[in-house]
Every structure is written in structure tokens, then in C-alpha cells.
Amino acid sequence: MSRSELKYLEHVITSRGIPINPFKIKAMKNWLVPTAIKSLYRFLKLTRYYPKFVKNYRVLNQPLTKLL
């Protein structure tokens, strides 16, 4: 991490803003397909930060949320 970056609450803040955390993206990609409500809830909790990074996130997320 360079001096132009600050780590805060598991995010790296730069002069350009807050980029996507590559560790969280990796966790989402490697997440097993949820087979129970509890695991679906955990996945949705992990992804709830990303609406500002993913176009139409709410539309994509809606069918999963309805399963809860």
C-alpha cells in the first residue's frame, strides 16, 4: 500500500475513491451455490456493498432476495 492509500474498515481508500476489494470479489466468485436460506443470506450480506460497482445490481439481486 502506497502513501496515497489508506486502509479503513477493510477498504482501501485512494485519491480516486474506493475501488472494489479484490479479496471480496474472489470470495464471491468462489462461493458455493447456496443450498439453504442461511448460506443465501450470508452471500447476500457479502454482496450488499457492491451496488455502486455493478450495473443493475438491484435487478440481479432481487430474485435471490425474494427467496429469503
CHARMM-style PDB file with segment names, atoms N, HN, CA, C and O in Angstrom:
ATOM      1  N   MET     1       0.852  -1.170   0.000  1.00  0.00      PROA
ATOM      2  CA  MET     1       0.000   0.000   0.000  1.00  0.00      PROA
ATOM      3  C   MET     1       0.902   1.238   0.000  1.00  0.00      PROA
ATOM      4  O   MET     1       1.791   1.357   0.843  1.00  0.00      PROA
ATOM      5  N   SER     2       0.677   2.147  -0.929  1.00  0.00      PROA
ATOM      6  HN  SER     2      -0.045   2.050  -1.614  1.00  0.00      PROA
ATOM      7  CA  SER     2       1.479   3.360  -1.009  1.00  0.00      PROA
ATOM      8  C   SER     2       0.938   4.416  -0.051  1.00  0.00      PROA
ATOM      9  O   SER     2      -0.101   4.218   0.579  1.00  0.00      PROA
ATOM     10  N   ARG     3       1.633   5.513   0.053  1.00  0.00      PROA
ATOM     11  HN  ARG     3       2.477   5.673  -0.460  1.00  0.00      PROA
ATOM     12  CA  ARG     3       1.214   6.583   0.962  1.00  0.00      PROA
ATOM     13  C   ARG     3      -0.061   7.280   0.487  1.00  0.00      PROA
ATOM     14  O   ARG     3      -0.733   7.945   1.275  1.00  0.00      PROA
ATOM     15  N   SER     4      -0.391   7.133  -0.772  1.00  0.00      PROA
ATOM     16  HN  SER     4       0.155   6.593  -1.412  1.00  0.00      PROA
ATOM     17  CA  SER     4      -1.602   7.771  -1.292  1.00  0.00      PROA
ATOM     18  C   SER     4      -2.836   6.903  -1.060  1.00  0.00      PROA
ATOM     19  O   SER     4      -3.915   7.191  -1.576  1.00  0.00      PROA
ATOM     20  N   GLU     5      -2.663   5.834  -0.275  1.00  0.00      PROA
ATOM     21  HN  GLU     5      -1.785   5.600   0.144  1.00  0.00      PROA
ATOM     22  CA  GLU     5      -3.775   4.938   0.036  1.00  0.00      PROA
ATOM     23  C   GLU     5      -3.938   4.822   1.543  1.00  0.00      PROA
ATOM     24  O   GLU     5      -2.976   4.931   2.303  1.00  0.00      PROA
ATOM     25  N   LEU     6      -5.166   4.601   1.951  1.00  0.00      PROA
ATOM     26  HN  LEU     6      -5.948   4.513   1.334  1.00  0.00      PROA
ATOM     27  CA  LEU     6      -5.477   4.433   3.362  1.00  0.00      PROA
ATOM     28  C   LEU     6      -6.365   3.214   3.506  1.00  0.00      PROA
ATOM     29  O   LEU     6      -7.356   3.086   2.787  1.00  0.00      PROA
ATOM     30  N   LYS     7      -6.030   2.316   4.421  1.00  0.00      PROA
ATOM     31  HN  LYS     7      -5.225   2.420   5.005  1.00  0.00      PROA
ATOM     32  CA  LYS     7      -6.869   1.152   4.675  1.00  0.00      PROA
ATOM     33  C   LYS     7      -7.781   1.484   5.845  1.00  0.00      PROA
ATOM     34  O   LYS     7      -7.319   1.881   6.914  1.00  0.00      PROA
ATOM     35  N   TYR     8      -9.100   1.313   5.629  1.00  0.00      PROA
ATOM     36  HN  TYR     8      -9.476   0.990   4.760  1.00  0.00      PROA
ATOM     37  CA  TYR     8     -10.082   1.655   6.652  1.00  0.00      PROA
ATOM     38  C   TYR     8     -11.273   0.714   6.533  1.00  0.00      PROA
ATOM     39  O   TYR     8     -11.881   0.614   5.467  1.00  0.00      PROA
ATOM     40  N   LEU     9     -11.606   0.031   7.608  1.00  0.00      PROA
ATOM     41  HN  LEU     9     -11.112   0.112   8.474  1.00  0.00      PROA
ATOM     42  CA  LEU     9     -12.756  -0.880   7.638  1.00  0.00      PROA
ATOM     43  C   LEU     9     -12.757  -1.850   6.451  1.00  0.00      PROA
ATOM     44  O   LEU     9     -13.763  -1.994   5.757  1.00  0.00      PROA
ATOM     45  N   GLU    10     -11.638  -2.499   6.235  1.00  0.00      PROA
ATOM     46  HN  GLU    10     -10.821  -2.382   6.799  1.00  0.00      PROA
ATOM     47  CA  GLU    10     -11.468  -3.495   5.175  1.00  0.00      PROA
ATOM     48  C   GLU    10     -11.551  -2.930   3.761  1.00  0.00      PROA
ATOM     49  O   GLU    10     -11.734  -3.682   2.804  1.00  0.00      PROA
ATOM     50  N   HSD    11     -11.420  -1.626   3.622  1.00  0.00      PROA
ATOM     51  HN  HSD    11     -11.272  -1.014   4.399  1.00  0.00      PROA
ATOM     52  CA  HSD    11     -11.428  -0.993   2.308  1.00  0.00      PROA
ATOM     53  C   HSD    11     -10.136  -0.216   2.135  1.00  0.00      PROA
ATOM     54  O   HSD    11      -9.550   0.258   3.109  1.00  0.00      PROA
ATOM     55  N   VAL    12      -9.697  -0.090   0.903  1.00  0.00      PROA
ATOM     56  HN  VAL    12     -10.173  -0.475   0.112  1.00  0.00      PROA
ATOM     57  CA  VAL    12      -8.556   0.757   0.590  1.00  0.00      PROA
ATOM     58  C   VAL    12      -9.121   2.020  -0.037  1.00  0.00      PROA
ATOM     59  O   VAL    12      -9.840   1.960  -1.035  1.00  0.00      PROA
ATOM     60  N   ILE    13      -8.795   3.155   0.550  1.00  0.00      PROA
ATOM     61  HN  ILE    13      -8.211   3.203   1.361  1.00  0.00      PROA
ATOM     62  CA  ILE    13      -9.282   4.439   0.057  1.00  0.00      PROA
ATOM     63  C   ILE    13      -8.119   5.126  -0.643  1.00  0.00      PROA
ATOM     64  O   ILE    13      -7.045   5.287  -0.063  1.00  0.00      PROA
ATOM     65  N   THR    14      -8.335   5.528  -1.886  1.00  0.00      PROA
ATOM     66  HN  THR    14      -9.208   5.397  -2.356  1.00  0.00      PROA
ATOM     67  CA  THR    14      -7.302   6.219  -2.656  1.00  0.00      PROA
ATOM     68  C   THR    14      -7.795   7.612  -3.006  1.00  0.00      PROA
ATOM     69  O   THR    14      -8.931   7.974  -2.698  1.00  0.00      PROA
ATOM     70  N   SER    15      -6.943   8.384  -3.647  1.00  0.00      PROA
ATOM     71  HN  SER    15      -6.021   8.090  -3.897  1.00  0.00      PROA
ATOM     72  CA  SER    15      -7.342   9.723  -4.084  1.00  0.00      PROA
ATOM     73  C   SER    15      -8.419   9.655  -5.165  1.00  0.00      PROA
ATOM     74  O   SER    15      -9.082  10.656  -5.440  1.00  0.00      PROA
ATOM     75  N   ARG    16      -8.598   8.490  -5.778  1.00  0.00      PROA
ATOM     76  HN  ARG    16      -8.059   7.677  -5.555  1.00  0.00      PROA
ATOM     77  CA  ARG    16      -9.612   8.314  -6.822  1.00  0.00      PROA
ATOM     78  C   ARG    16     -10.912   7.730  -6.289  1.00  0.00      PROA
ATOM     79  O   ARG    16     -11.876   7.585  -7.041  1.00  0.00      PROA
ATOM     80  N   GLY    17     -10.954   7.394  -5.007  1.00  0.00      PROA
ATOM     81  HN  GLY    17     -10.171   7.512  -4.396  1.00  0.00      PROA
ATOM     82  CA  GLY    17     -12.165   6.828  -4.424  1.00  0.00      PROA
ATOM     83  C   GLY    17     -11.893   5.498  -3.748  1.00  0.00      PROA
ATOM     84  O   GLY    17     -10.774   5.224  -3.314  1.00  0.00      PROA
ATOM     85  N   ILE    18     -12.931   4.673  -3.664  1.00  0.00      PROA
ATOM     86  HN  ILE    18     -13.840   4.896  -4.016  1.00  0.00      PROA
ATOM     87  CA  ILE    18     -12.823   3.362  -3.026  1.00  0.00      PROA
ATOM     88  C   ILE    18     -12.997   2.293  -4.103  1.00  0.00      PROA
ATOM     89  O   ILE    18     -14.111   2.060  -4.571  1.00  0.00      PROA
ATOM     90  N   PRO    19     -11.907   1.647  -4.496  1.00  0.00      PROA
ATOM     91  CA  PRO    19     -12.022   0.600  -5.515  1.00  0.00      PROA
ATOM     92  C   PRO    19     -12.610  -0.683  -4.929  1.00  0.00      PROA
ATOM     93  O   PRO    19     -12.689  -0.848  -3.712  1.00  0.00      PROA
ATOM     94  N   ILE    20     -13.012  -1.569  -5.805  1.00  0.00      PROA
ATOM     95  HN  ILE    20     -12.947  -1.435  -6.794  1.00  0.00      PROA
ATOM     96  CA  ILE    20     -13.533  -2.863  -5.376  1.00  0.00      PROA
ATOM     97  C   ILE    20     -12.420  -3.631  -4.671  1.00  0.00      PROA
ATOM     98  O   ILE    20     -11.278  -3.646  -5.129  1.00  0.00      PROA
ATOM     99  N   ASN    21     -12.757  -4.258  -3.570  1.00  0.00      PROA
ATOM    100  HN  ASN    21     -13.685  -4.246  -3.197  1.00  0.00      PROA
ATOM    101  CA  ASN    21     -11.802  -5.054  -2.810  1.00  0.00      PROA
ATOM    102  C   ASN    21     -11.615  -6.399  -3.521  1.00  0.00      PROA
ATOM    103  O   ASN    21     -12.558  -7.188  -3.583  1.00  0.00      PROA
ATOM    104  N   PRO    22     -10.425  -6.679  -4.057  1.00  0.00      PROA
ATOM    105  CA  PRO    22     -10.220  -7.921  -4.814  1.00  0.00      PROA
ATOM    106  C   PRO    22     -10.432  -9.189  -3.982  1.00  0.00      PROA
ATOM    107  O   PRO    22     -10.795 -10.230  -4.531  1.00  0.00      PROA
ATOM    108  N   PHE    23     -10.212  -9.117  -2.681  1.00  0.00      PROA
ATOM    109  HN  PHE    23      -9.917  -8.272  -2.234  1.00  0.00      PROA
ATOM    110  CA  PHE    23     -10.425 -10.289  -1.824  1.00  0.00      PROA
ATOM    111  C   PHE    23     -11.913 -10.623  -1.712  1.00  0.00      PROA
ATOM    112  O   PHE    23     -12.289 -11.794  -1.653  1.00  0.00      PROA
ATOM    113  N   LYS    24     -12.757  -9.588  -1.683  1.00  0.00      PROA
ATOM    114  HN  LYS    24     -12.452  -8.637  -1.731  1.00  0.00      PROA
ATOM    115  CA  LYS    24     -14.201  -9.832  -1.614  1.00  0.00      PROA
ATOM    116  C   LYS    24     -14.717 -10.378  -2.944  1.00  0.00      PROA
ATOM    117  O   LYS    24     -15.600 -11.235  -2.963  1.00  0.00      PROA
ATOM    118  N   ILE    25     -14.175  -9.888  -4.044  1.00  0.00      PROA
ATOM    119  HN  ILE    25     -13.458  -9.191  -4.028  1.00  0.00      PROA
ATOM    120  CA  ILE    25     -14.563 -10.407  -5.361  1.00  0.00      PROA
ATOM    121  C   ILE    25     -14.178 -11.882  -5.459  1.00  0.00      PROA
ATOM    122  O   ILE    25     -14.954 -12.698  -5.957  1.00  0.00      PROA
ATOM    123  N   LYS    26     -12.988 -12.218  -4.988  1.00  0.00      PROA
ATOM    124  HN  LYS    26     -12.358 -11.555  -4.584  1.00  0.00      PROA
ATOM    125  CA  LYS    26     -12.548 -13.612  -5.010  1.00  0.00      PROA
ATOM    126  C   LYS    26     -13.473 -14.476  -4.153  1.00  0.00      PROA
ATOM    127  O   LYS    26     -13.827 -15.589  -4.539  1.00  0.00      PROA
ATOM    128  N   ALA    27     -13.859 -13.956  -2.992  1.00  0.00      PROA
ATOM    129  HN  ALA    27     -13.572 -13.051  -2.678  1.00  0.00      PROA
ATOM    130  CA  ALA    27     -14.765 -14.704  -2.110  1.00  0.00      PROA
ATOM    131  C   ALA    27     -16.109 -14.946  -2.790  1.00  0.00      PROA
ATOM    132  O   ALA    27     -16.677 -16.031  -2.668  1.00  0.00      PROA
ATOM    133  N   MET    28     -16.625 -13.939  -3.509  1.00  0.00      PROA
ATOM    134  HN  MET    28     -16.163 -13.057  -3.608  1.00  0.00      PROA
ATOM    135  CA  MET    28     -17.906 -14.098  -4.205  1.00  0.00      PROA
ATOM    136  C   MET    28     -17.794 -15.114  -5.338  1.00  0.00      PROA
ATOM    137  O   MET    28     -18.690 -15.935  -5.531  1.00  0.00      PROA
ATOM    138  N   LYS    29     -16.700 -15.059  -6.079  1.00  0.00      PROA
ATOM    139  HN  LYS    29     -15.972 -14.392  -5.922  1.00  0.00      PROA
ATOM    140  CA  LYS    29     -16.512 -15.998  -7.191  1.00  0.00      PROA
ATOM    141  C   LYS    29     -16.384 -17.436  -6.702  1.00  0.00      PROA
ATOM    142  O   LYS    29     -16.835 -18.368  -7.369  1.00  0.00      PROA
ATOM    143  N   ASN    30     -15.772 -17.610  -5.543  1.00  0.00      PROA
ATOM    144  HN  ASN    30     -15.406 -16.853  -5.002  1.00  0.00      PROA
ATOM    145  CA  ASN    30     -15.539 -18.955  -5.012  1.00  0.00      PROA
ATOM    146  C   ASN    30     -16.666 -19.457  -4.112  1.00  0.00      PROA
ATOM    147  O   ASN    30     -16.607 -20.583  -3.620  1.00  0.00      PROA
ATOM    148  N   TRP    31     -17.688 -18.635  -3.894  1.00  0.00      PROA
ATOM    149  HN  TRP    31     -17.735 -17.720  -4.295  1.00  0.00      PROA
ATOM    150  CA  TRP    31     -18.792 -19.007  -3.008  1.00  0.00      PROA
ATOM    151  C   TRP    31     -19.545 -20.191  -3.607  1.00  0.00      PROA
ATOM    152  O   TRP    31     -19.883 -20.176  -4.790  1.00  0.00      PROA
ATOM    153  N   LEU    32     -19.803 -21.195  -2.815  1.00  0.00      PROA
ATOM    154  HN  LEU    32     -19.528 -21.207  -1.854  1.00  0.00      PROA
ATOM    155  CA  LEU    32     -20.587 -22.335  -3.284  1.00  0.00      PROA
ATOM    156  C   LEU    32     -22.037 -21.908  -3.482  1.00  0.00      PROA
ATOM    157  O   LEU    32     -22.523 -21.012  -2.791  1.00  0.00      PROA
ATOM    158  N   VAL    33     -22.713 -22.535  -4.406  1.00  0.00      PROA
ATOM    159  HN  VAL    33     -22.318 -23.263  -4.966  1.00  0.00      PROA
ATOM    160  CA  VAL    33     -24.122 -22.215  -4.640  1.00  0.00      PROA
ATOM    161  C   VAL    33     -24.888 -22.482  -3.343  1.00  0.00      PROA
ATOM    162  O   VAL    33     -24.846 -23.589  -2.808  1.00  0.00      PROA
ATOM    163  N   PRO    34     -25.586 -21.463  -2.843  1.00  0.00      PROA
ATOM    164  CA  PRO    34     -26.323 -21.644  -1.587  1.00  0.00      PROA
ATOM    165  C   PRO    34     -27.391 -22.725  -1.708  1.00  0.00      PROA
ATOM    166  O   PRO    34     -28.147 -22.763  -2.679  1.00  0.00      PROA
ATOM    167  N   THR    35     -27.441 -23.596  -0.715  1.00  0.00      PROA
ATOM    168  HN  THR    35     -26.827 -23.565   0.073  1.00  0.00      PROA
ATOM    169  CA  THR    35     -28.447 -24.660  -0.691  1.00  0.00      PROA
ATOM    170  C   THR    35     -29.373 -24.522   0.508  1.00  0.00      PROA
ATOM    171  O   THR    35     -30.258 -25.351   0.719  1.00  0.00      PROA
ATOM    172  N   ALA    36     -29.164 -23.472   1.288  1.00  0.00      PROA
ATOM    173  HN  ALA    36     -28.444 -22.798   1.116  1.00  0.00      PROA
ATOM    174  CA  ALA    36     -30.000 -23.218   2.460  1.00  0.00      PROA
ATOM    175  C   ALA    36     -30.166 -21.711   2.614  1.00  0.00      PROA
ATOM    176  O   ALA    36     -29.343 -20.931   2.135  1.00  0.00      PROA
ATOM    177  N   ILE    37     -31.223 -21.320   3.278  1.00  0.00      PROA
ATOM    178  HN  ILE    37     -31.891 -21.954   3.667  1.00  0.00      PROA
ATOM    179  CA  ILE    37     -31.515 -19.903   3.486  1.00  0.00      PROA
ATOM    180  C   ILE    37     -30.347 -19.198   4.171  1.00  0.00      PROA
ATOM    181  O   ILE    37     -29.994 -18.076   3.808  1.00  0.00      PROA
ATOM    182  N   LYS    38     -29.755 -19.851   5.152  1.00  0.00      PROA
ATOM    183  HN  LYS    38     -30.042 -20.762   5.447  1.00  0.00      PROA
ATOM    184  CA  LYS    38     -28.659 -19.233   5.906  1.00  0.00      PROA
ATOM    185  C   LYS    38     -27.464 -18.916   5.000  1.00  0.00      PROA
ATOM    186  O   LYS    38     -26.877 -17.839   5.107  1.00  0.00      PROA
ATOM    187  N   SER    39     -27.103 -19.837   4.118  1.00  0.00      PROA
ATOM    188  HN  SER    39     -27.579 -20.712   4.031  1.00  0.00      PROA
ATOM    189  CA  SER    39     -25.970 -19.582   3.224  1.00  0.00      PROA
ATOM    190  C   SER    39     -26.325 -18.535   2.167  1.00  0.00      PROA
ATOM    191  O   SER    39     -25.461 -17.757   1.761  1.00  0.00      PROA
ATOM    192  N   LEU    40     -27.569 -18.502   1.721  1.00  0.00      PROA
ATOM    193  HN  LEU    40     -28.271 -19.134   2.051  1.00  0.00      PROA
ATOM    194  CA  LEU    40     -28.012 -17.462   0.796  1.00  0.00      PROA
ATOM    195  C   LEU    40     -27.948 -16.101   1.473  1.00  0.00      PROA
ATOM    196  O   LEU    40     -27.491 -15.130   0.871  1.00  0.00      PROA
ATOM    197  N   TYR    41     -28.397 -16.023   2.709  1.00  0.00      PROA
ATOM    198  HN  TYR    41     -28.768 -16.812   3.199  1.00  0.00      PROA
ATOM    199  CA  TYR    41     -28.349 -14.772   3.466  1.00  0.00      PROA
ATOM    200  C   TYR    41     -26.904 -14.287   3.600  1.00  0.00      PROA
ATOM    201  O   TYR    41     -26.631 -13.099   3.427  1.00  0.00      PROA
ATOM    202  N   ARG    42     -25.990 -15.189   3.904  1.00  0.00      PROA
ATOM    203  HN  ARG    42     -26.211 -16.153   4.045  1.00  0.00      PROA
ATOM    204  CA  ARG    42     -24.575 -14.813   4.044  1.00  0.00      PROA
ATOM    205  C   ARG    42     -24.006 -14.287   2.725  1.00  0.00      PROA
ATOM    206  O   ARG    42     -23.244 -13.321   2.710  1.00  0.00      PROA
ATOM    207  N   PHE    43     -24.383 -14.931   1.624  1.00  0.00      PROA
ATOM    208  HN  PHE    43     -25.002 -15.716   1.636  1.00  0.00      PROA
ATOM    209  CA  PHE    43     -23.912 -14.466   0.321  1.00  0.00      PROA
ATOM    210  C   PHE    43     -24.450 -13.070   0.020  1.00  0.00      PROA
ATOM    211  O   PHE    43     -23.705 -12.198  -0.427  1.00  0.00      PROA
ATOM    212  N   LEU    44     -25.731 -12.861   0.263  1.00  0.00      PROA
ATOM    213  HN  LEU    44     -26.336 -13.570   0.627  1.00  0.00      PROA
ATOM    214  CA  LEU    44     -26.317 -11.549   0.014  1.00  0.00      PROA
ATOM    215  C   LEU    44     -25.699 -10.485   0.915  1.00  0.00      PROA
ATOM    216  O   LEU    44     -25.530  -9.337   0.505  1.00  0.00      PROA
ATOM    217  N   LYS    45     -25.369 -10.865   2.123  1.00  0.00      PROA
ATOM    218  HN  LYS    45     -25.507 -11.798   2.456  1.00  0.00      PROA
ATOM    219  CA  LYS    45     -24.706  -9.937   3.043  1.00  0.00      PROA
ATOM    220  C   LYS    45     -23.329  -9.552   2.498  1.00  0.00      PROA
ATOM    221  O   LYS    45     -22.926  -8.392   2.593  1.00  0.00      PROA
ATOM    222  N   LEU    46     -22.616 -10.510   1.934  1.00  0.00      PROA
ATOM    223  HN  LEU    46     -22.943 -11.451   1.857  1.00  0.00      PROA
ATOM    224  CA  LEU    46     -21.307 -10.240   1.344  1.00  0.00      PROA
ATOM    225  C   LEU    46     -21.426  -9.279   0.162  1.00  0.00      PROA
ATOM    226  O   LEU    46     -20.577  -8.404  -0.012  1.00  0.00      PROA
ATOM    227  N   THR    47     -22.467  -9.436  -0.646  1.00  0.00      PROA
ATOM    228  HN  THR    47     -23.156 -10.147  -0.505  1.00  0.00      PROA
ATOM    229  CA  THR    47     -22.598  -8.636  -1.870  1.00  0.00      PROA
ATOM    230  C   THR    47     -23.284  -7.294  -1.663  1.00  0.00      PROA
ATOM    231  O   THR    47     -23.333  -6.496  -2.599  1.00  0.00      PROA
ATOM    232  N   ARG    48     -23.805  -7.018  -0.503  1.00  0.00      PROA
ATOM    233  HN  ARG    48     -23.766  -7.667   0.257  1.00  0.00      PROA
ATOM    234  CA  ARG    48     -24.612  -5.805  -0.320  1.00  0.00      PROA
ATOM    235  C   ARG    48     -23.830  -4.506  -0.482  1.00  0.00      PROA
ATOM    236  O   ARG    48     -24.434  -3.450  -0.667  1.00  0.00      PROA
ATOM    237  N   TYR    49     -22.525  -4.556  -0.418  1.00  0.00      PROA
ATOM    238  HN  TYR    49     -22.033  -5.414  -0.268  1.00  0.00      PROA
ATOM    239  CA  TYR    49     -21.707  -3.354  -0.584  1.00  0.00      PROA
ATOM    240  C   TYR    49     -21.553  -2.962  -2.053  1.00  0.00      PROA
ATOM    241  O   TYR    49     -21.192  -1.821  -2.342  1.00  0.00      PROA
ATOM    242  N   TYR    50     -21.813  -3.860  -2.971  1.00  0.00      PROA
ATOM    243  HN  TYR    50     -22.107  -4.787  -2.737  1.00  0.00      PROA
ATOM    244  CA  TYR    50     -21.410  -3.672  -4.359  1.00  0.00      PROA
ATOM    245  C   TYR    50     -22.412  -3.046  -5.323  1.00  0.00      PROA
ATOM    246  O   TYR    50     -22.099  -2.969  -6.511  1.00  0.00      PROA
ATOM    247  N   PRO    51     -23.582  -2.597  -4.908  1.00  0.00      PROA
ATOM    248  CA  PRO    51     -24.495  -1.982  -5.878  1.00  0.00      PROA
ATOM    249  C   PRO    51     -23.885  -0.829  -6.654  1.00  0.00      PROA
ATOM    250  O   PRO    51     -24.224  -0.630  -7.821  1.00  0.00      PROA
ATOM    251  N   LYS    52     -22.995  -0.067  -6.040  1.00  0.00      PROA
ATOM    252  HN  LYS    52     -22.720  -0.228  -5.092  1.00  0.00      PROA
ATOM    253  CA  LYS    52     -22.406   1.064  -6.757  1.00  0.00      PROA
ATOM    254  C   LYS    52     -21.373   0.632  -7.799  1.00  0.00      PROA
ATOM    255  O   LYS    52     -20.980   1.436  -8.644  1.00  0.00      PROA
ATOM    256  N   PHE    53     -20.936  -0.612  -7.749  1.00  0.00      PROA
ATOM    257  HN  PHE    53     -21.255  -1.265  -7.062  1.00  0.00      PROA
ATOM    258  CA  PHE    53     -19.949  -1.106  -8.702  1.00  0.00      PROA
ATOM    259  C   PHE    53     -20.561  -1.967  -9.810  1.00  0.00      PROA
ATOM    260  O   PHE    53     -19.938  -2.150 -10.856  1.00  0.00      PROA
ATOM    261  N   VAL    54     -21.758  -2.492  -9.601  1.00  0.00      PROA
ATOM    262  HN  VAL    54     -22.264  -2.343  -8.751  1.00  0.00      PROA
ATOM    263  CA  VAL    54     -22.377  -3.423 -10.551  1.00  0.00      PROA
ATOM    264  C   VAL    54     -23.644  -2.797 -11.132  1.00  0.00      PROA
ATOM    265  O   VAL    54     -24.590  -2.489 -10.408  1.00  0.00      PROA
ATOM    266  N   LYS    55     -23.642  -2.616 -12.441  1.00  0.00      PROA
ATOM    267  HN  LYS    55     -22.873  -2.865 -13.030  1.00  0.00      PROA
ATOM    268  CA  LYS    55     -24.811  -2.055 -13.114  1.00  0.00      PROA
ATOM    269  C   LYS    55     -26.002  -3.003 -12.932  1.00  0.00      PROA
ATOM    270  O   LYS    55     -25.872  -4.214 -13.112  1.00  0.00      PROA
ATOM    271  N   ASN    56     -27.143  -2.450 -12.579  1.00  0.00      PROA
ATOM    272  HN  ASN    56     -27.249  -1.467 -12.432  1.00  0.00      PROA
ATOM    273  CA  ASN    56     -28.383  -3.209 -12.362  1.00  0.00      PROA
ATOM    274  C   ASN    56     -28.273  -4.231 -11.234  1.00  0.00      PROA
ATOM    275  O   ASN    56     -28.931  -5.271 -11.271  1.00  0.00      PROA
ATOM    276  N   TYR    57     -27.450  -3.942 -10.241  1.00  0.00      PROA
ATOM    277  HN  TYR    57     -26.915  -3.097 -10.212  1.00  0.00      PROA
ATOM    278  CA  TYR    57     -27.267  -4.868  -9.120  1.00  0.00      PROA
ATOM    279  C   TYR    57     -28.599  -5.223  -8.476  1.00  0.00      PROA
ATOM    280  O   TYR    57     -28.861  -6.395  -8.201  1.00  0.00      PROA
ATOM    281  N   ARG    58     -29.430  -4.241  -8.236  1.00  0.00      PROA
ATOM    282  HN  ARG    58     -29.218  -3.290  -8.460  1.00  0.00      PROA
ATOM    283  CA  ARG    58     -30.704  -4.495  -7.552  1.00  0.00      PROA
ATOM    284  C   ARG    58     -31.609  -5.416  -8.381  1.00  0.00      PROA
ATOM    285  O   ARG    58     -32.317  -6.256  -7.826  1.00  0.00      PROA
ATOM    286  N   VAL    59     -31.583  -5.259  -9.683  1.00  0.00      PROA
ATOM    287  HN  VAL    59     -31.008  -4.577 -10.134  1.00  0.00      PROA
ATOM    288  CA  VAL    59     -32.370  -6.131 -10.560  1.00  0.00      PROA
ATOM    289  C   VAL    59     -31.818  -7.556 -10.506  1.00  0.00      PROA
ATOM    290  O   VAL    59     -32.583  -8.519 -10.444  1.00  0.00      PROA
ATOM    291  N   LEU    60     -30.499  -7.688 -10.530  1.00  0.00      PROA
ATOM    292  HN  LEU    60     -29.878  -6.906 -10.580  1.00  0.00      PROA
ATOM    293  CA  LEU    60     -29.868  -9.008 -10.468  1.00  0.00      PROA
ATOM    294  C   LEU    60     -30.066  -9.663  -9.104  1.00  0.00      PROA
ATOM    295  O   LEU    60     -30.206 -10.883  -9.010  1.00  0.00      PROA
ATOM    296  N   ASN    61     -30.077  -8.865  -8.070  1.00  0.00      PROA
ATOM    297  HN  ASN    61     -29.964  -7.875  -8.146  1.00  0.00      PROA
ATOM    298  CA  ASN    61     -30.167  -9.351  -6.697  1.00  0.00      PROA
ATOM    299  C   ASN    61     -31.603  -9.700  -6.282  1.00  0.00      PROA
ATOM    300  O   ASN    61     -31.804 -10.521  -5.387  1.00  0.00      PROA
ATOM    301  N   GLN    62     -32.571  -9.098  -6.910  1.00  0.00      PROA
ATOM    302  HN  GLN    62     -32.407  -8.431  -7.637  1.00  0.00      PROA
ATOM    303  CA  GLN    62     -33.974  -9.237  -6.494  1.00  0.00      PROA
ATOM    304  C   GLN    62     -34.471 -10.688  -6.438  1.00  0.00      PROA
ATOM    305  O   GLN    62     -35.101 -11.052  -5.445  1.00  0.00      PROA
ATOM    306  N   PRO    63     -34.224 -11.527  -7.436  1.00  0.00      PROA
ATOM    307  CA  PRO    63     -34.716 -12.914  -7.342  1.00  0.00      PROA
ATOM    308  C   PRO    63     -34.142 -13.671  -6.146  1.00  0.00      PROA
ATOM    309  O   PRO    63     -34.836 -14.482  -5.532  1.00  0.00      PROA
ATOM    310  N   LEU    64     -32.883 -13.409  -5.815  1.00  0.00      PROA
ATOM    311  HN  LEU    64     -32.320 -12.750  -6.314  1.00  0.00      PROA
ATOM    312  CA  LEU    64     -32.278 -14.074  -4.653  1.00  0.00      PROA
ATOM    313  C   LEU    64     -32.892 -13.563  -3.354  1.00  0.00      PROA
ATOM    314  O   LEU    64     -33.155 -14.338  -2.435  1.00  0.00      PROA
ATOM    315  N   THR    65     -33.115 -12.273  -3.288  1.00  0.00      PROA
ATOM    316  HN  THR    65     -32.902 -11.643  -4.035  1.00  0.00      PROA
ATOM    317  CA  THR    65     -33.706 -11.682  -2.086  1.00  0.00      PROA
ATOM    318  C   THR    65     -35.114 -12.212  -1.853  1.00  0.00      PROA
ATOM    319  O   THR    65     -35.520 -12.414  -0.708  1.00  0.00      PROA
ATOM    320  N   LYS    66     -35.852 -12.435  -2.917  1.00  0.00      PROA
ATOM    321  HN  LYS    66     -35.522 -12.270  -3.847  1.00  0.00      PROA
ATOM    322  CA  LYS    66     -37.220 -12.957  -2.783  1.00  0.00      PROA
ATOM    323  C   LYS    66     -37.248 -14.367  -2.194  1.00  0.00      PROA
ATOM    324  O   LYS    66     -38.262 -14.783  -1.634  1.00  0.00      PROA
ATOM    325  N   LEU    67     -36.150 -15.097  -2.315  1.00  0.00      PROA
ATOM    326  HN  LEU    67     -35.326 -14.758  -2.770  1.00  0.00      PROA
ATOM    327  CA  LEU    67     -36.091 -16.451  -1.765  1.00  0.00      PROA
ATOM    328  C   LEU    67     -35.978 -16.473  -0.241  1.00  0.00      PROA
ATOM    329  O   LEU    67     -36.224 -17.500   0.392  1.00  0.00      PROA
ATOM    330  N   LEU    68     -35.608 -15.344   0.334  1.00  0.00      PROA
ATOM    331  HN  LEU    68     -35.408 -14.510  -0.181  1.00  0.00      PROA
ATOM    332  CA  LEU    68     -35.438 -15.303   1.795  1.00  0.00      PROA
ATOM    333  C   LEU    68     -36.739 -15.322   2.498  1.00  0.00      PROA
ATOM    334  OT1 LEU    68     -36.777 -15.293   3.728  1.00  0.00      PROA
TER     335      LEU     68
END
